[in-house]
Amino acid sequence: MASGAEVSLQIWLSGKTAYKFSQHDAWERAAQVLTDRGYQVGRTGSPLVVSICFTPKTAIVGVNRAADSLSSWPGGEVRLSKTPEQVSRAEFKLEELFKVYPIDEGIEPKGTALDYGAAPGGWTRILATRGYATTAVDPGDLDPRVLALPGVRHERTTAGNFLRDSTDRFDLIVNDMKMSPDRSSRLMVDSARLLKPFGVAVTTLKTGTHHVLEQVDEAFAILGAEYDIEFARQLRHNRNELTVVLRRFG
Ligand SMILES: C[S@@+](CC[C@H](N)C(=O)[O-])C[C@H]1O[C@@H](n2cnc3c(N)ncnc32)[C@H](O)[C@@H]1O
């Protein structure tokens, strides 16, 4: 952060904290420290954001460009509305990921994809539309419009059963199942054998709102057995979850 830069300072207390200062006191003090070092400090509207979150045990400090933030204003971003061809709101997450991290740009033909936890079929629809021959794994029903798309195959079973029985190889595996981050990560590690060397996997890590950092650390440690972690971010359309892009070791 270059001295003289304009920064927006965001401070909040998370959980049951017992600090002897208020959020306002903390903001004033941190703003003074930044001002003394030559920064121009405001609350919003600057290209750089300094965030300080006080938890019961510690303070977490982050610096980011406002352009990379979930929202340009404290409190959140208005979500997009669904279009008629969409079959689930979950689609926004995968669409957004392809925009911010174009994992398959320039790769033609796209090849094969495996979608764990596919129903009702939003992610499968996006993958099929991009040109992947997509295997959708879910005990639940797929929307008939998705089933009718070229290259879509529905395996009406659980991810565990599919993994046990399958000898297929995929260019891309995606996973949007509602599962704890450690279980999801173990499944992705076990599924690496279904991925071609240097193939890509995308998983959401559903952390909820408690012990988020600990859960993410644990999940990354598990995933590191088979993958490089290329990208991890809470996207605008993620709620209490993180989207992670993994590349299988060669
Ligand atoms: C959030 S929804 C997925 C939405 C989907 N990505 C879309 O865009 O439409 C989670 C899905 O995971 C499925 N699921 C949960 N546990 C599963 C498992 N062990 N194996 C396969 N699917 C599972 C559920 O049936 C549910 O349909």
The ligand as a Gaussian input file, in Angstrom:
#p B3LYP/6-31G(d) Opt

LIG

0 1
 C      -27.003000     -27.328000      -3.561000
 S      -27.668000     -28.688000      -4.408000
 C      -26.758000     -28.610000      -5.899000
 C      -27.284000     -27.618000      -6.874000
 C      -26.680000     -27.808000      -8.227000
 N      -25.244000     -27.497000      -8.237000
 C      -27.354000     -26.935000      -9.255000
 O      -26.715000     -26.031000      -9.800000
 O      -28.530000     -27.155000      -9.544000
 C      -26.918000     -30.030000      -3.600000
 C      -27.258000     -31.399000      -4.180000
 O      -26.337000     -32.324000      -3.618000
 C      -26.992000     -33.563000      -3.585000
 N      -26.244000     -34.455000      -2.681000
 C      -26.088000     -34.353000      -1.344000
 N      -25.336000     -35.384000      -0.885000
 C      -25.009000     -36.118000      -1.990000
 C      -24.226000     -37.288000      -2.194000
 N      -23.644000     -37.918000      -1.166000
 N      -24.077000     -37.757000      -3.447000
 C      -24.661000     -37.113000      -4.498000
 N      -25.415000     -36.018000      -4.354000
 C      -25.586000     -35.525000      -3.133000
 C      -28.403000     -33.242000      -3.131000
 O      -29.294000     -34.270000      -3.546000
 C      -28.647000     -31.918000      -3.849000
 O      -29.357000     -32.145000      -5.038000

